[in-house]
Amino acid sequence: MKRVFFFLLTFFLFLSCGKKLPPPSPDRIKPSVRNIYYFQDGKIKIETSENISSIDSINIEYDDTIKNEKFYIDGKNIYLWYDQTKNVLKIDIFSISDLNGNKNYIKDLKVKGEKIKDTLPPKILKSSQTDTLITLLFSENVGKIFFKILPENIDYKDSLFGEKLVLKIKNEDVVQMVVDSIFDLSGNIGKDRWENYFFTEKIDEKFSLKLTTDKISEKFILLDIDGKILRENISDKDGNISFLYLKRGRYTVKGENFIKDTLILE
């Protein structure tokens, strides 16, 4: 009886003292493509096996040329712009890296499905500034854009790079940027008015001017004492209009069949 008890005790002690599992091995698996197909908004969507950290470049071979096309990464997905007027023969991805630095070179990818006609208008995703640059990022490649920089007569140079607009500005004052319309490569037009103020840190005292009119959703401009246009804005549903980031001075507000001058901020 004692021998049986001792044997059972030894057996249970053996079971309770399980071996420690070895630490997980490092990730050495290269990222791969699981699916690739035509996507909305004039893009190709590439689904990968894991989260992607970087890609050197992506080439698309068309009927008559090979182009290095723009793309952006969102986790396991890659969104690739392409020329919708051409036939896509194949796609090569150069140096695609996962979060652990494993790299792969993926060739001869064939896009599934049929092209989806781009019917969505482009829009502005975000804006940013440095000391001398203003940058706008769009939802897709843009063919042309109509905008204003105020105050008028500011010296600037604009460059459009696909889905990005960069303005180099020489200015010592607050800048208002107004975008009236944006055209993508498929002819879709984004007509929603967009505005933003940049370099607001350049003035210490910031004043605003607000008026109530009988004009609904109409355009007004603000002029300084010399008649230079400083700001532009649209009245709201109650006829209110406002102009921001102003210095001390005398101003005039003009609109269609509307003028109000000798407005003094001090």
C-alpha positions in Angstrom: 0.0 0.0 0.0 2.8 2.4 0.9 4.5 1.6 -2.5 1.3 2.5 -4.4 0.9 5.8 -2.5 4.5 6.7 -3.1 4.1 6.0 -6.8 1.0 8.1 -7.1 2.6 11.0 -5.2 5.6 10.9 -7.5 3.4 10.8 -10.6 1.4 13.9 -9.5 4.5 15.8 -8.6 5.9 15.1 -12.1 2.7 16.4 -13.7 2.7 19.6 -11.6 6.3 20.5 -12.5 5.8 21.1 -16.2 8.6 22.3 -18.3 8.9 26.0 -19.1 8.1 26.9 -22.7 11.0 28.4 -24.6 10.7 32.1 -25.5 9.0 32.8 -28.8 11.3 32.8 -31.8 11.9 36.1 -33.5 9.8 36.9 -36.6 11.8 36.0 -39.7 8.9 35.6 -42.0 8.9 37.9 -45.0 5.7 39.9 -45.7 3.6 38.7 -48.6 0.6 39.8 -50.7 -2.7 38.0 -50.0 -4.9 39.9 -52.4 -4.8 42.7 -54.9 -7.8 44.3 -56.7 -9.2 47.4 -58.2 -10.6 49.7 -55.5 -12.8 52.8 -55.4 -11.5 56.4 -55.8 -9.1 55.5 -58.6 -6.9 53.2 -56.5 -5.7 49.6 -56.4 -5.9 48.0 -53.0 -3.1 45.5 -51.9 -3.8 43.3 -48.9 -0.7 41.9 -47.1 0.0 39.2 -44.6 1.0 41.5 -41.8 1.4 45.2 -40.9 3.8 47.0 -43.2 6.3 49.6 -42.0 7.8 50.8 -45.3 8.1 50.3 -49.0 10.8 51.7 -51.2 8.7 52.0 -54.4 6.0 50.3 -56.5 6.2 50.1 -60.2 3.2 49.6 -62.5 3.8 48.2 -66.0 1.3 49.6 -68.5 0.8 48.8 -72.2 3.4 51.4 -73.2 5.4 52.3 -70.2 6.5 51.5 -66.6 5.9 54.1 -64.0 6.8 54.5 -60.3 3.4 55.3 -58.8 2.4 56.9 -55.6 0.9 54.9 -52.7 0.2 55.0 -49.0 0.3 52.3 -46.3 -2.5 51.7 -43.7 -1.6 48.7 -41.5 -1.9 45.6 -43.7 -3.3 47.5 -46.6 -1.5 49.4 -49.4 -3.5 51.9 -51.5 -1.9 52.5 -54.9 -2.8 55.2 -57.4 -2.7 54.3 -61.1 -3.4 55.8 -64.5 -7.0 54.9 -65.2 -6.6 55.7 -68.9 -4.1 52.8 -69.4 -4.2 49.0 -69.0 -2.4 47.6 -65.9 -0.3 44.6 -66.9 1.5 43.9 -63.7 2.9 45.4 -60.5 6.3 45.1 -58.8 6.8 46.0 -55.1 10.4 46.9 -54.2 11.7 46.3 -50.6 8.5 45.9 -48.6 9.3 45.7 -44.9 7.2 44.5 -41.9 7.4 45.9 -38.4 10.4 43.6 -37.5 12.5 44.6 -40.5 11.9 41.5 -42.7 12.0 42.6 -46.3 10.6 41.1 -49.5 10.6 41.9 -53.2 7.4 40.9 -54.9 7.1 40.7 -58.6 4.5 40.2 -61.4 1.4 40.9 -59.3 -1.8 40.7 -61.4 -4.7 43.0 -60.4 -8.1 41.2 -59.9 -11.5 42.5 -60.9 -12.5 45.4 -63.1 -11.6 49.1 -62.8 -14.1 51.0 -60.7 -14.9 54.3 -62.2 -13.8 57.2 -60.0 -16.9 59.3 -59.2 -15.8 60.7 -55.9 -14.7 64.4 -55.8 -11.3 65.0 -54.2 -11.1 66.6 -50.8 -8.5 68.0 -48.5 -7.4 65.6 -45.8 -5.1 67.8 -43.8 -2.9 70.9 -44.0 0.4 71.8 -42.3 3.0 74.5 -42.2 6.7 75.1 -41.5 8.5 78.5 -41.3 8.2 79.1 -45.1 6.0 76.3 -46.4 2.2 75.5 -46.5 1.3 71.9 -47.5 -2.1 70.5 -48.4 -2.7 66.7 -48.6 -5.6 65.5 -50.8 -7.6 62.3 -50.9 -6.3 61.5 -54.4 -4.1 62.8 -57.2 -5.2 66.3 -58.2 -5.1 67.7 -61.7 -5.7 71.3 -60.8 -6.8 73.5 -57.9 -8.2 77.0 -57.7 -7.2 78.9 -54.5 -6.4 82.3 -53.1 -3.7 83.5 -50.8 -4.6 86.6 -48.7 -3.5 89.3 -48.1 -3.2 89.9 -51.9 0.2 90.5 -53.5 1.9 88.0 -51.2 5.0 86.5 -52.9 4.6 82.7 -53.1 5.4 79.8 -55.4 3.1 76.8 -55.6 3.9 73.2 -56.8 1.4 70.4 -57.3 2.7 66.9 -56.7 -0.1 64.5 -57.3 -2.0 64.3 -54.1 0.0 67.1 -52.5 0.2 70.9 -52.9 3.2 72.8 -51.6 3.4 76.6 -51.3 6.7 78.4 -50.6 5.8 81.7 -49.1 7.8 84.8 -48.2 5.7 86.6 -45.7 5.8 88.3 -42.3 2.1 88.2 -41.6 -0.8 85.9 -41.0 -1.9 84.2 -44.3 -5.5 83.1 -45.1 -5.8 80.4 -47.7 -9.1 79.9 -49.5 -9.7 76.9 -51.8 -12.6 77.3 -54.1 -12.5 74.1 -56.2 -10.3 71.0 -56.8 -10.3 68.8 -59.9 -9.0 65.2 -59.8 -7.7 63.3 -62.8 -11.1 61.8 -63.6 -12.7 65.2 -63.9 -14.5 65.1 -60.6 -14.8 68.5 -58.9 -14.6 69.2 -55.2 -16.6 72.4 -54.8 -16.8 72.7 -51.0 -15.1 75.9 -50.0 -12.2 75.4 -47.6 -10.2 77.9 -45.7 -7.5 78.0 -43.1 -5.2 80.5 -41.4 -1.4 80.0 -41.3 1.5 81.7 -39.5 -0.9 83.0 -36.8 2.1 83.1 -34.4 3.5 86.1 -36.3 1.3 88.6 -34.6 1.1 89.2 -30.8 -2.2 90.9 -30.6 -5.0 89.2 -32.5 -8.2 91.0 -33.2 -11.4 89.8 -35.0 -14.1 91.8 -36.8 -17.7 90.6 -36.8 -20.7 92.0 -38.6 -24.4 91.1 -39.0 -25.9 91.7 -42.4 -29.0 90.8 -44.3 -27.0 88.7 -46.8 -27.2 84.9 -46.5 -24.3 82.7 -47.7 -22.7 85.6 -49.7 -19.0 86.5 -50.1 -17.5 89.4 -48.4 -14.0 90.9 -48.5 -12.0 92.9 -46.0 -9.8 95.8 -47.2 -7.2 97.8 -45.3 -7.0 101.6 -45.4 -5.1 101.4 -48.7 -7.7 99.3 -50.4 -5.6 96.0 -50.3 -7.7 92.8 -49.8 -6.8 91.2 -46.6 -9.5 88.5 -46.0 -12.4 86.8 -47.6 -15.3 85.0 -46.0 -18.9 83.8 -46.5 -21.8 85.0 -44.4 -23.6 82.3 -42.4 -27.3 81.4 -42.4 -28.1 84.3 -40.1 -26.1 86.8 -42.1 -23.2 87.0 -39.8 -19.7 87.5 -41.2 -16.3 87.4 -39.3 -12.7 88.1 -40.2 -10.0 86.7 -37.9 -6.3 87.4 -37.0 -6.3 91.1 -37.6 -4.0 93.9 -36.3 -5.0 97.3 -35.0 -6.2 99.5 -37.8 -9.0 100.8 -40.0 -10.9 98.5 -42.3 -13.6 98.3 -44.9 -16.0 95.4 -45.6 -17.5 95.0 -49.0 -20.0 92.6 -50.5 -22.6 92.6 -53.3 -24.6 95.8 -52.8 -22.9 96.2 -49.4 -20.2 98.4 -48.0 -19.2 99.4 -44.5 -16.1 101.4 -44.0 -14.3 103.2 -41.2 -14.3 100.1 -39.1 -11.6 100.7 -36.5 -9.9 98.1 -34.3 -7.9 99.4 -31.5 
